[in-house]
Amino acid sequence: MVTQPPIIIIGNGIAGITTARHIRKKSDVPILIISKESRYFFSRTALMYVYMGHLKWEHTQPYENHFWKKNRLDLLEETVTTINPALKTIGLSNGTELSYAKLVLATGSIPNKFGWPGENLKGVQGLYSKQDLENLESLSSSIKEAIVVGGGLIGIELAEMLHARGKKVTFLVREKSFWSNVLPLEDSQMINRHILSHGIELKLATNLIKIIEDENGRAKAILTEHGEMIPCQFVGLTAGVRPNIDFIKNTSIASKRGILVNKYLETNQADIYAIGDCAEQQEPVEGRRAIEAVWYTGRMMGETLAKTIVGEKTAYRPGHWFNSAKLFDIASQTYGWVAAHPDENESHFHWENREKNLGITIAFNKTTHEFLGINTFGLRMRHEIFDQILTEKRSVSHVIEHLNDCNFDPEFFTSYATQIVAKFNQEHDTNIRLKKKSWTRIFTNLITKE
């Protein structure tokens, strides 16, 4: 009896596991998932909560352990070292060679390193994998002073984690303001103040020069470009991530920063696909980046690719940009695009309540007044409504007058819509009136055209 080669998925993050689940819904083909990081899929965004004591490790697993056997998903804890597209085989670090029917590369990201002296010392690491969490936990009791290098989302998460354990944290950000390559200045400055209010020493416009080791080969201090020596027992390198694709460099699979794929998530090699953080779109959808290392895009790619693999060839259409994040105590969301450095055609409206750490920034076209996007801080908005607004290319005035319908906060939460409308009217010499919330309209036609 000839055994049917499986669909092999390398990587058990959200992209790879979503692909496996959705293939299984429509097909009985053998599926093998390979990952050295962990046997079971876990929520990567929950790593910080395990370290802070809010969750146990088992709480990060969305599925029970019997889920995999029940759905006939085989798991293998190994590392893939070679891929031979001509023979449709992969090689493992233990010397085993496996054949595949189709191969899905879903290997995610790895932390950036920039050749800093001392970046490989003990006590120096990123925060991305299960192993990173375990290593940080093993070092934690010996850490009194910690440095976090890099002003993005992983950096602020790591700063919060260490601060929650009572460590003195110094946060090095090379930009003049936190995450200023993503956030407009007023939003970024709001987060600066919030970081400082938690007792974090925030050093802006500061680059790391080198990490200094002690007699045991462990980090004991850093040197900044300003000549400042800062003592520490831990250095978190969180200056972004890059696609985890080193293992394909000696293959015929085409790549640039990531593994190159077309709109069907196909590589240049037959029956090999790439999804999630490691994939780079050759022709990105207008307004989208070629590489999007975001949880929800990984999930969408997995669902899309599963259809293609079971014979329903489907192009990846990510829709309007959306993202969410947690910045210490502030939950933020983005719908559409709000440029960090707007061009001459983009105008921004900003409202902020400093006492409550609340704020929004709305981007719109200066000439047409078309709504382009919104950043929210501490105020939750309805995804489906903003998706519709962006699709219908509604005006900024329409958004302002429908803020009650856009808001997702419960009824008993304080509404700030009246304050926001008043400020917008004052700044733009308009007389927009806030419409009352209409639940019937929301659930029947979202926001009807008027």
C-alpha positions as CSV (number, residue, x, y, z in Angstrom):
1,M,0.0,0.0,0.0
2,V,1.4,3.4,-1.1
3,T,1.3,6.0,1.6
4,Q,0.0,9.4,0.4
5,P,2.5,12.2,1.0
6,P,1.1,14.7,3.5
7,I,0.6,18.4,3.2
8,I,3.5,19.7,5.3
9,I,3.1,23.0,7.2
10,I,6.3,24.4,8.7
11,G,5.4,26.6,11.6
12,N,2.6,26.3,14.1
13,G,1.7,29.9,14.6
14,I,-1.6,31.5,13.8
15,A,-1.0,31.3,10.0
16,G,0.0,27.7,9.9
17,I,-2.6,26.4,12.3
18,T,-5.4,28.3,10.6
19,T,-4.4,26.7,7.3
20,A,-4.4,23.3,8.8
21,R,-7.8,23.7,10.5
22,H,-9.5,25.0,7.3
23,I,-8.0,22.3,5.1
24,R,-9.3,19.7,7.5
25,K,-12.8,21.2,7.3
26,K,-13.0,20.3,3.6
27,S,-10.5,17.5,3.1
28,D,-9.2,14.3,4.7
29,V,-5.7,14.6,3.2
30,P,-2.8,13.8,5.6
31,I,-1.5,17.0,7.3
32,L,1.8,17.2,9.2
33,I,2.7,20.3,11.2
34,I,6.4,20.8,12.0
35,S,7.7,23.2,14.7
36,K,10.7,23.1,17.1
37,E,9.4,26.0,19.2
38,S,6.5,24.2,20.9
39,R,4.4,21.1,20.4
40,Y,1.1,22.9,20.6
41,F,-0.1,26.1,19.1
42,F,-0.2,29.0,21.5
43,S,-1.3,32.6,21.6
44,R,2.0,34.6,21.1
45,T,0.4,37.8,22.3
46,A,-0.2,36.1,25.7
47,L,3.5,35.6,26.5
48,M,3.6,38.8,28.5
49,Y,0.7,37.8,30.7
50,V,2.4,34.5,31.6
51,Y,5.4,36.4,32.8
52,M,3.3,39.0,34.7
53,G,1.4,36.2,36.5
54,H,-2.0,36.8,34.9
55,L,-2.0,33.5,33.0
56,K,-0.4,30.1,33.2
57,W,1.3,28.6,30.2
58,E,-1.6,26.1,29.5
59,H,-4.0,29.1,29.3
60,T,-2.2,30.3,26.2
61,Q,-3.3,27.2,24.2
62,P,-6.6,27.9,22.4
63,Y,-7.3,24.1,21.9
64,E,-7.3,21.1,24.2
65,N,-4.4,18.6,23.6
66,H,-6.9,16.1,22.2
67,F,-7.9,18.6,19.4
68,W,-5.0,17.5,17.2
69,K,-5.7,13.8,17.3
70,K,-9.4,14.4,16.9
71,N,-8.8,16.4,13.7
72,R,-6.1,14.1,12.5
73,L,-3.4,16.8,12.5
74,D,0.0,15.2,13.1
75,L,2.6,17.2,15.0
76,L,6.4,16.9,14.8
77,E,8.9,18.8,17.0
78,E,11.8,19.2,14.6
79,T,13.7,21.8,12.6
80,V,13.7,21.9,8.8
81,T,17.2,22.3,7.4
82,T,16.7,21.7,3.7
83,I,14.0,21.9,1.0
84,N,14.3,20.2,-2.4
85,P,11.4,21.5,-4.6
86,A,12.4,19.3,-7.6
87,L,12.0,16.1,-5.5
88,K,9.3,17.6,-3.2
89,T,11.2,16.6,-0.1
90,I,12.4,18.3,3.1
91,G,15.3,17.4,5.3
92,L,15.2,17.6,9.1
93,S,18.0,18.3,11.6
94,N,17.9,14.7,12.8
95,G,18.8,13.5,9.3
96,T,15.3,12.4,8.3
97,E,14.0,13.1,4.8
98,L,10.2,13.6,4.2
99,S,8.2,13.8,1.1
100,Y,5.3,16.3,0.7
101,A,2.3,16.7,-1.6
102,K,2.2,20.5,-0.9
103,L,4.4,22.6,1.4
104,V,3.3,25.6,3.4
105,L,6.0,27.9,4.8
106,A,4.6,29.7,7.8
107,T,7.8,30.3,9.8
108,G,7.0,33.7,11.2
109,S,9.5,36.3,12.3
110,I,12.7,36.6,14.3
111,P,14.1,39.6,16.2
112,N,16.3,42.0,14.3
113,K,20.0,42.3,15.3
114,F,22.2,45.0,14.0
115,G,25.7,43.7,14.9
116,W,25.9,45.5,18.2
117,P,29.0,44.5,20.1
118,G,27.8,42.2,22.9
119,E,24.4,41.4,21.3
120,N,25.0,37.6,21.9
121,L,26.0,37.8,25.6
122,K,24.0,36.0,28.3
123,G,21.3,38.3,29.5
124,V,20.7,39.7,26.0
125,Q,17.6,38.6,24.0
126,G,14.5,39.4,22.2
127,L,10.9,38.5,23.1
128,Y,9.2,36.5,20.4
129,S,9.3,32.8,21.1
130,K,8.3,30.4,23.9
131,Q,12.1,29.9,24.5
132,D,12.5,33.7,24.9
133,L,9.9,33.7,27.7
134,E,11.5,30.7,29.4
135,N,15.0,32.3,29.2
136,L,13.7,35.6,30.6
137,E,12.0,33.7,33.5
138,S,15.3,31.9,34.3
139,L,17.2,35.2,34.4
140,S,14.5,37.2,36.2
141,S,15.6,36.7,39.8
142,S,19.0,38.1,39.0
143,I,17.7,41.2,37.2
144,K,17.5,44.5,39.1
145,E,18.1,46.9,36.2
146,A,17.0,46.2,32.7
147,I,17.4,48.0,29.3
148,V,14.9,47.7,26.5
149,V,16.2,48.7,23.1
150,G,13.6,49.6,20.4
151,G,10.5,51.7,20.4
152,G,7.8,49.4,19.0
153,L,5.1,47.2,20.3
154,I,7.3,44.4,21.5
155,G,9.5,46.9,23.3
156,I,6.7,48.5,25.2
157,E,5.4,45.0,26.1
158,L,8.8,44.0,27.5
159,A,9.1,47.2,29.4
160,E,5.7,46.6,31.0
161,M,6.6,43.0,31.9
162,L,9.8,43.9,33.6
163,H,8.3,46.9,35.4
164,A,5.5,44.6,36.7
165,R,8.2,42.4,38.3
166,G,9.7,45.4,40.1
167,K,12.7,45.9,37.8
168,K,14.1,49.3,37.1
169,V,13.6,49.8,33.3
170,T,15.3,52.1,30.9
171,F,13.7,52.3,27.5
172,L,15.9,53.3,24.6
173,V,14.1,54.7,21.5
174,R,16.2,55.9,18.6
175,E,13.4,58.1,17.3
176,K,12.6,61.5,18.8
177,S,9.3,60.1,20.1
178,F,7.9,56.7,20.8
179,W,6.8,54.7,17.6
180,S,7.0,57.9,15.6
181,N,7.5,56.0,12.4
182,V,3.9,54.7,12.8
183,L,2.1,57.3,15.0
184,P,1.5,60.9,14.3
185,L,3.4,63.2,16.7
186,E,0.4,64.0,19.0
187,D,-0.4,60.3,19.4
188,S,3.2,59.4,19.9
189,Q,3.7,62.2,22.5
190,M,0.6,60.9,24.4
191,I,2.2,57.5,24.7
192,N,5.5,59.1,25.8
193,R,3.7,60.7,28.7
194,H,2.0,57.4,29.6
195,I,5.3,55.5,29.6
196,L,6.9,58.0,31.9
197,S,3.9,58.0,34.2
198,H,4.6,54.4,35.0
199,G,8.1,55.1,36.2
200,I,9.9,54.0,33.1
201,E,13.1,56.0,32.2
202,L,12.4,56.8,28.6
203,K,15.4,57.9,26.6
204,L,14.4,59.3,23.2
205,A,16.7,60.0,20.2
206,T,19.2,57.6,21.8
207,N,21.0,54.8,20.0
208,L,22.8,51.8,21.5
209,I,26.5,51.6,20.8
210,K,27.5,48.5,22.6
211,I,26.7,46.0,25.4
212,I,29.4,45.5,28.0
213,E,30.1,42.1,29.5
214,D,31.1,41.1,33.0
215,E,33.7,38.5,34.0
216,N,31.1,35.8,33.5
217,G,30.2,36.7,29.9
218,R,26.9,38.3,30.9
219,A,25.7,41.9,30.2
220,K,26.6,44.3,32.9
221,A,26.0,47.7,31.2
222,I,25.3,49.4,27.9
223,L,27.0,52.4,26.2
224,T,24.8,54.9,24.4
225,E,25.8,57.2,21.5
226,H,25.8,60.1,24.0
227,G,28.6,58.4,26.0
228,E,26.3,57.4,28.8
229,M,27.1,54.2,30.6
230,I,23.9,52.5,32.1
231,P,24.3,49.5,34.4
232,C,22.0,46.5,33.8
233,Q,21.7,42.8,34.1
234,F,19.4,42.3,31.2
235,V,19.1,43.9,27.7
236,G,16.0,43.3,25.6
237,L,16.6,43.7,21.9
238,T,13.2,44.7,20.4
239,A,14.2,46.8,17.4
240,G,11.6,45.1,15.2
241,V,11.5,41.7,13.5
242,R,12.4,40.3,10.1
243,P,11.0,37.3,8.2
244,N,12.4,33.9,9.5
245,I,13.6,32.6,6.1
246,D,17.3,31.8,6.6
247,F,16.6,28.1,6.0
248,I,15.6,28.7,2.3
249,K,18.6,30.8,1.3
250,N,20.3,27.9,-0.5
251,T,17.2,26.8,-2.3
252,S,15.5,27.8,-5.5
253,I,12.6,29.5,-3.6
254,A,12.7,33.2,-4.5
255,S,13.0,35.7,-1.8
256,K,13.9,39.3,-1.0
257,R,13.2,40.5,2.6
258,G,10.6,37.7,2.8
259,I,9.6,34.7,0.7
260,L,8.1,36.1,-2.5
261,V,4.5,35.1,-3.2
262,N,1.8,36.1,-5.8
263,K,-1.8,37.0,-4.9
264,Y,-2.6,33.3,-4.4
265,L,0.3,33.0,-1.9
266,E,2.2,30.8,-4.2
267,T,6.0,30.9,-4.4
268,N,8.0,30.5,-7.6
269,Q,8.1,26.7,-6.9
270,A,5.2,24.4,-7.7
271,D,3.2,23.3,-4.7
272,I,5.1,25.5,-2.2
273,Y,3.3,28.4,-0.5
274,A,4.3,31.1,2.1
275,I,2.0,32.9,4.5
276,G,2.1,35.1,7.6
277,D,5.1,37.1,8.7
278,C,7.6,35.3,6.4
279,A,5.7,36.0,3.2
280,E,6.3,39.1,1.0
281,Q,3.7,40.0,-1.6
282,Q,5.1,40.6,-5.0
283,E,2.2,42.9,-5.9
284,P,0.7,44.2,-2.7
285,V,-2.9,45.2,-2.7
286,E,-3.1,49.0,-3.1
287,G,-2.5,50.7,0.2
288,R,-1.0,47.6,1.9
289,R,2.6,46.7,2.8
290,A,4.4,43.9,1.1
291,I,5.1,42.3,4.5
292,E,2.6,42.5,7.3
293,A,3.7,40.9,10.5
294,V,0.3,41.1,12.1
295,W,-1.8,38.3,13.8
296,Y,-5.0,38.9,11.9
297,T,-3.4,39.0,8.5
298,G,-1.7,35.6,9.3
299,R,-5.1,34.2,10.1
300,M,-6.7,35.6,6.9
301,M,-3.8,34.2,4.8
302,G,-4.3,30.8,6.4
303,E,-8.0,30.8,5.6
304,T,-7.4,31.9,2.0
305,L,-4.6,29.4,1.3
306,A,-6.7,26.5,2.7
307,K,-9.3,27.2,0.0
308,T,-6.7,27.1,-2.8
309,I,-5.1,23.9,-1.4
310,V,-8.5,22.0,-1.4
311,G,-9.1,23.1,-5.0
312,E,-10.9,26.4,-4.7
313,K,-8.2,28.7,-5.9
314,T,-8.7,32.0,-4.1
315,A,-6.7,35.3,-4.2
316,Y,-5.7,36.9,-0.9
317,R,-7.7,40.1,-0.4
318,P,-6.9,41.5,3.0
319,G,-9.4,44.4,2.9
320,H,-8.9,47.6,4.8
321,W,-6.0,47.9,7.2
322,F,-6.8,47.2,10.8
323,N,-4.6,46.7,13.9
324,S,-4.9,46.8,17.6
325,A,-2.4,47.0,20.4
326,K,-2.0,47.5,24.2
327,L,0.3,50.3,25.3
328,F,0.6,49.7,29.1
329,D,-3.0,50.6,30.2
330,I,-4.1,52.1,26.9
331,A,-5.8,49.9,24.3
332,S,-5.4,51.3,20.8
333,Q,-6.9,50.5,17.4
334,T,-6.3,51.6,13.9
335,Y,-8.8,51.5,11.0
336,G,-7.6,52.6,7.6
337,W,-4.4,54.7,7.3
338,V,-3.3,57.6,9.5
339,A,0.1,58.6,8.3
340,A,2.9,59.3,10.8
341,H,4.1,62.1,8.5
342,P,1.1,63.1,6.4
343,D,1.7,64.6,2.9
344,E,0.2,67.8,1.7
345,N,-3.1,66.2,0.8
346,E,-3.7,64.6,4.2
347,S,-5.2,66.5,7.2
348,H,-5.4,65.3,10.8
349,F,-7.9,66.0,13.5
350,H,-6.8,65.2,17.1
351,W,-8.8,65.1,20.3
352,E,-7.4,64.1,23.6
353,N,-8.5,63.8,27.2
354,R,-5.2,63.8,29.2
355,E,-6.8,63.1,32.5
356,K,-8.3,59.8,31.3
357,N,-5.6,58.9,28.7
358,L,-8.1,58.9,25.9
359,G,-7.6,60.2,22.4
360,I,-8.4,59.9,18.7
361,T,-6.7,61.1,15.5
362,I,-8.7,61.1,12.3
363,A,-7.1,61.4,8.9
364,F,-8.9,62.8,5.9
365,N,-8.3,64.2,2.4
366,K,-7.9,68.0,2.5
367,T,-9.6,68.5,-0.8
368,T,-12.3,65.9,-1.0
369,H,-12.8,65.5,2.8
370,E,-12.8,61.7,2.3
371,F,-12.2,59.8,5.5
372,L,-8.9,57.9,5.3
373,G,-8.4,56.4,8.8
374,I,-8.6,56.7,12.5
375,N,-6.3,55.9,15.5
376,T,-8.1,55.4,18.8
377,F,-6.6,55.3,22.3
378,G,-8.8,54.1,25.2
379,L,-12.0,54.4,23.1
380,R,-13.2,51.2,21.3
381,M,-14.7,51.4,17.9
382,R,-16.8,49.0,15.8
383,H,-14.7,47.2,13.2
384,E,-17.6,46.4,10.8
385,I,-18.8,50.1,10.7
386,F,-15.4,51.5,9.9
387,D,-14.9,48.8,7.3
388,Q,-18.1,49.9,5.6
389,I,-17.2,53.6,5.9
390,L,-13.8,53.0,4.2
391,T,-15.4,50.9,1.5
392,E,-18.0,53.5,0.8
393,K,-15.4,56.3,0.9
394,R,-17.5,58.4,3.3
395,S,-16.6,61.9,4.3
396,V,-15.0,62.9,7.6
397,S,-18.1,64.9,8.5
398,H,-20.1,61.6,8.2
399,V,-17.8,59.9,10.6
400,I,-18.0,62.8,13.1
401,E,-21.8,62.9,13.1
402,H,-22.0,59.1,13.5
403,L,-19.6,58.8,16.4
404,N,-22.3,57.3,18.6
405,D,-22.8,54.5,16.2
406,C,-19.1,54.0,15.7
407,N,-18.4,53.6,19.4
408,F,-18.2,50.1,20.8
409,D,-17.9,51.0,24.5
410,P,-20.8,49.7,26.6
411,E,-23.8,51.9,27.3
412,F,-22.8,52.6,30.9
413,F,-19.4,54.0,29.8
414,T,-19.0,57.7,29.6
415,S,-19.4,59.0,26.0
416,Y,-17.0,61.7,24.8
417,A,-18.6,62.0,21.4
418,T,-20.1,65.4,22.2
419,Q,-16.7,66.8,23.2
420,I,-15.1,65.4,20.0
421,V,-17.8,66.9,17.8
422,A,-17.5,70.3,19.5
423,K,-13.7,70.4,19.0
424,F,-14.0,69.4,15.4
425,N,-16.6,72.1,14.7
426,Q,-14.4,74.7,16.4
427,E,-11.3,73.8,14.4
428,H,-13.0,73.4,11.1
429,D,-15.7,76.1,11.3
430,T,-18.4,73.5,10.7
431,N,-21.8,72.9,12.4
432,I,-21.9,69.1,12.5
433,R,-24.6,67.7,14.8
434,L,-24.1,64.4,16.5
435,K,-26.7,61.8,15.5
436,K,-28.4,59.6,18.1
437,K,-27.4,55.9,18.2
438,S,-29.6,53.8,16.0
439,W,-29.2,50.1,16.8
440,T,-31.7,49.1,14.1
441,R,-29.7,50.9,11.5
442,I,-26.5,49.4,12.7
443,F,-27.6,45.8,12.5
444,T,-29.7,46.1,9.3
445,N,-27.5,48.3,7.1
446,L,-24.7,49.5,9.3
447,I,-24.8,53.2,8.3
448,T,-27.3,54.0,5.6
449,K,-26.5,56.6,3.0
450,E,-28.3,59.8,3.6
